[in-house]
Amino acid sequence: QVQLVESGGGLVQAGGSLRLSCAASGSTFSINAMGWYRQAPGKQRELVAAITRGGSINYADSAKGRFTISRDNAKNTVYLQMNSLKPEDTAVYYCNANTGPIVTMRAFGSWGQGTQVTVSS
């Protein structure tokens, strides 16, 4: 099994930046896709960005041009660099890791505990 721990959330003003980290432990050799979801109050959890072991990347339309996902396989860690943050980015951000492809992450992936990101106007 895989265990995930997120860090790097916090309070930032609109236009600012945050860098989220997700460290994986356990059966990390089995991981293919890793990525970030977010959930705001009263809204469904949505995919923000994901990356496969081979380097294929998917971004939500809302993240394109502002967020960058990266991965350090040696450290078993995935990062999300968030720039030009907007109040609508406010949410709990969850890390996900899956032995399969990005399209199966929600159904079969392992979840971290989440980290709060709050963007003030």
Rosetta blueprint (number, residue, H / E / L):
1 Q L
2 V E
3 Q E
4 L E
5 V E
6 E E
7 S E
8 G L
9 G L
10 G E
11 L E
12 V E
13 Q E
14 A L
15 G L
16 G L
17 S L
18 L E
19 R E
20 L E
21 S E
22 C E
23 A E
24 A E
25 S E
26 G E
27 S L
28 T H
29 F H
30 S H
31 I L
32 N L
33 A E
34 M E
35 G E
36 W E
37 Y E
38 R E
39 Q E
40 A L
41 P L
42 G L
43 K L
44 Q L
45 R L
46 E E
47 L E
48 V E
49 A E
50 A E
51 I E
52 T L
53 R L
54 G L
55 G L
56 S L
57 I E
58 N E
59 Y E
60 A L
61 D L
62 S L
63 A L
64 K L
65 G L
66 R L
67 F E
68 T E
69 I E
70 S E
71 R E
72 D E
73 N L
74 A L
75 K L
76 N L
77 T E
78 V E
79 Y E
80 L E
81 Q E
82 M E
83 N L
84 S L
85 L L
86 K L
87 P H
88 E H
89 D H
90 T L
91 A E
92 V E
93 Y E
94 Y E
95 C E
96 N E
97 A E
98 N E
99 T L
100 G L
101 P L
102 I H
103 V H
104 T H
105 M H
106 R H
107 A H
108 F H
109 G L
110 S E
111 W E
112 G L
113 Q L
114 G L
115 T E
116 Q E
117 V E
118 T E
119 V E
120 S E
121 S L
